[in-house]
Amino acid sequence: MKFDVKHGKDMHKLEVPDDATLGQLKEELAKLTKVPVGMQKLTGKPNLKDDAKLLTDCGFKPGTCANKLMLIGSSAQDVVQAN
């Protein structure tokens, strides 16, 4: 399953298995963006709160077209620098 995720000014493209959970998607995003899973807020679809939920159950579609999301959150380093 393909995703285009906007985070700040950046656009990240990633792919996860079709049977992945929301938590697995967030783990992949954490690797790309350095935003810890606990500090991530995803927008673009309703019901994006249960990390154990399958992405297909959240309304995402497998196939050739990328699903679009927006990630809101700061890396731990950015939070420390702001304080």
Backbone bond lengths (Angstrom), bond angles and torsions (degrees), N, CA, C in turn:
res aa  C-N    CA-C-N  psi(-1)  N-CA   C-N-CA  omega(-1)  CA-C   N-CA-C  phi
1 M - - - 1.444 - - 1.523 107.44 -
2 K 1.321 116.35 129.64 1.456 121.70 -175.84 1.528 110.83 -100.17
3 F 1.342 114.39 145.82 1.458 120.88 178.96 1.514 110.61 -136.44
4 D 1.327 115.53 141.52 1.460 124.05 166.57 1.518 105.20 -111.50
5 V 1.325 116.26 116.28 1.461 120.86 -175.62 1.527 109.30 -119.38
6 K 1.315 115.70 120.41 1.463 121.54 177.26 1.522 108.08 -89.44
7 H 1.340 115.14 129.96 1.462 121.30 177.52 1.511 107.04 -137.27
8 G 1.321 116.74 106.77 1.459 120.86 -175.22 1.515 109.38 63.58
9 K 1.312 116.72 -123.88 1.462 121.37 179.30 1.525 111.95 -90.56
10 D 1.323 117.10 -7.84 1.462 121.61 -173.46 1.524 112.24 -96.39
11 M 1.337 115.25 148.36 1.463 122.28 173.24 1.528 106.71 -116.79
12 H 1.328 115.75 123.21 1.464 121.54 -179.86 1.511 109.63 -109.76
13 K 1.308 116.07 134.78 1.461 121.82 175.21 1.520 106.96 -108.76
14 L 1.321 116.01 131.03 1.451 119.17 177.07 1.515 110.17 -147.42
15 E 1.305 114.38 162.79 1.455 120.78 -179.62 1.519 108.46 -135.24
16 V 1.332 115.70 135.29 1.462 122.51 177.86 1.529 107.37 -128.82
17 P 1.328 117.93 160.33 1.467 119.77 177.77 1.536 111.39 -59.41
18 D 1.322 116.11 151.94 1.466 120.71 -179.38 1.523 112.73 -61.89
19 D 1.337 117.46 -24.00 1.469 120.59 -179.09 1.531 112.03 -99.17
20 A 1.342 117.10 18.96 1.466 121.46 -179.21 1.528 111.22 -72.83
21 T 1.318 114.70 156.18 1.462 121.22 176.32 1.527 109.54 -96.79
22 L 1.314 115.28 168.30 1.459 120.95 176.14 1.530 110.25 -60.54
23 G 1.316 116.82 -37.64 1.462 121.28 178.28 1.524 112.09 -62.56
24 Q 1.329 116.73 -38.92 1.462 120.36 178.51 1.528 110.76 -67.16
25 L 1.319 116.75 -38.74 1.463 120.54 176.38 1.526 110.04 -62.18
26 K 1.334 116.78 -43.58 1.459 120.87 179.53 1.532 111.46 -63.76
27 E 1.330 117.77 -36.44 1.465 121.18 177.26 1.525 110.40 -62.65
28 E 1.326 117.04 -42.25 1.462 120.85 178.00 1.528 110.79 -65.16
29 L 1.327 116.05 -40.07 1.460 119.78 177.75 1.529 111.42 -65.10
30 A 1.318 117.13 -36.37 1.464 121.02 178.41 1.525 110.30 -62.08
31 K 1.333 117.20 -38.84 1.466 120.80 177.92 1.524 111.02 -64.77
32 L 1.322 116.91 -39.22 1.467 121.23 -177.44 1.523 113.25 -76.04
33 T 1.329 116.31 -40.27 1.465 120.87 -169.14 1.526 113.93 -106.96
34 K 1.321 117.84 -12.66 1.475 123.14 -175.86 1.532 112.06 67.83
35 V 1.340 117.41 13.42 1.467 121.45 175.34 1.529 107.11 -90.07
36 P 1.340 118.54 115.35 1.465 120.69 -179.38 1.531 111.47 -58.10
37 V 1.327 115.70 147.95 1.465 121.50 -178.12 1.522 111.19 -52.30
38 G 1.320 117.99 -42.36 1.459 121.96 -178.05 1.518 114.23 -66.92
39 M 1.325 116.87 -15.75 1.465 120.88 -178.87 1.532 112.00 -106.82
40 Q 1.341 116.44 6.81 1.457 120.56 -178.36 1.521 111.72 -90.43
41 K 1.327 115.43 138.49 1.458 121.59 169.39 1.526 105.84 -128.19
42 L 1.329 116.06 121.80 1.458 121.47 179.52 1.514 109.51 -103.81
43 T 1.325 115.93 136.41 1.456 120.78 176.18 1.525 108.59 -126.35
44 G 1.307 114.97 155.58 1.456 120.80 179.18 1.517 111.92 134.95
45 K 1.304 116.49 -22.05 1.470 123.39 176.25 1.524 107.64 -144.44
46 P 1.335 116.45 150.67 1.474 118.08 173.80 1.532 110.50 -73.98
47 N 1.285 117.70 166.57 1.469 123.77 174.12 1.524 113.70 63.71
48 L 1.316 117.63 44.33 1.464 120.84 178.54 1.524 110.73 -105.95
49 K 1.319 116.50 44.91 1.458 120.99 -177.71 1.531 113.07 -113.02
50 D 1.335 118.55 -29.43 1.463 122.76 -176.00 1.528 109.49 -90.87
51 D 1.335 116.82 104.62 1.456 121.44 -176.39 1.530 113.20 -65.36
52 A 1.333 118.30 -19.15 1.464 121.40 -179.76 1.535 111.96 -83.53
53 K 1.317 116.87 -10.77 1.457 121.55 -176.83 1.525 111.28 -72.95
54 L 1.333 116.68 137.98 1.462 120.66 175.82 1.519 109.76 -66.10
55 L 1.319 116.17 145.13 1.467 119.99 179.91 1.523 111.51 -60.83
56 T 1.323 117.26 -35.09 1.470 119.62 178.14 1.529 110.49 -65.11
57 D 1.332 117.58 -33.28 1.470 121.18 177.58 1.526 111.71 -73.10
58 C 1.338 116.68 -17.75 1.470 121.48 176.36 1.526 111.31 -85.50
59 G 1.334 116.82 -4.93 1.458 120.27 178.62 1.516 114.94 102.36
60 F 1.329 117.37 4.68 1.461 119.72 178.29 1.517 110.24 -82.42
61 K 1.321 115.44 146.56 1.464 121.40 -175.31 1.530 110.25 -112.57
62 P 1.340 115.84 128.75 1.463 118.23 172.15 1.528 109.39 -74.22
63 G 1.315 117.22 159.19 1.454 120.91 179.56 1.509 111.38 138.93
64 T 1.297 115.90 -162.44 1.458 120.37 -173.41 1.522 113.09 -82.83
65 C 1.316 118.37 -26.50 1.472 121.66 -177.35 1.531 109.12 -83.84
66 A 1.323 116.56 136.36 1.459 120.85 -179.11 1.528 110.89 -78.46
67 N 1.323 115.60 136.85 1.454 122.26 172.86 1.526 107.74 -75.86
68 K 1.322 117.10 142.27 1.473 120.96 -175.82 1.534 110.16 -109.28
69 L 1.329 114.42 134.81 1.462 122.20 178.34 1.520 109.81 -140.95
70 M 1.325 114.83 162.43 1.452 121.03 171.28 1.522 107.40 -123.40
71 L 1.320 115.43 133.31 1.458 122.10 178.23 1.518 108.77 -105.05
72 I 1.326 115.12 127.35 1.455 121.64 175.40 1.526 106.42 -114.15
73 G 1.323 116.20 126.81 1.456 120.46 179.04 1.506 110.51 159.62
74 S 1.322 115.18 158.78 1.458 122.07 -179.64 1.518 109.51 -119.01
75 S 1.319 114.96 150.08 1.462 119.24 175.62 1.525 108.65 -69.85
76 A 1.326 115.64 157.94 1.469 120.16 179.10 1.527 109.99 -59.47
77 Q 1.328 117.90 -36.81 1.463 121.78 179.40 1.525 110.97 -63.77
78 D 1.346 117.02 -41.59 1.469 120.35 178.92 1.532 111.15 -64.01
79 V 1.322 116.65 -37.10 1.461 120.56 -179.60 1.517 109.84 -67.34
80 V 1.326 117.14 -42.22 1.470 121.30 179.91 1.530 110.02 -64.82
81 Q 1.335 117.34 -42.30 1.461 120.60 -179.93 1.530 112.08 -64.87
82 A 1.323 117.44 -32.33 1.456 121.29 -179.60 1.515 112.21 -72.03
83 N 1.327 117.13 -24.42 1.462 120.97 -178.69 1.457 108.70 -93.19
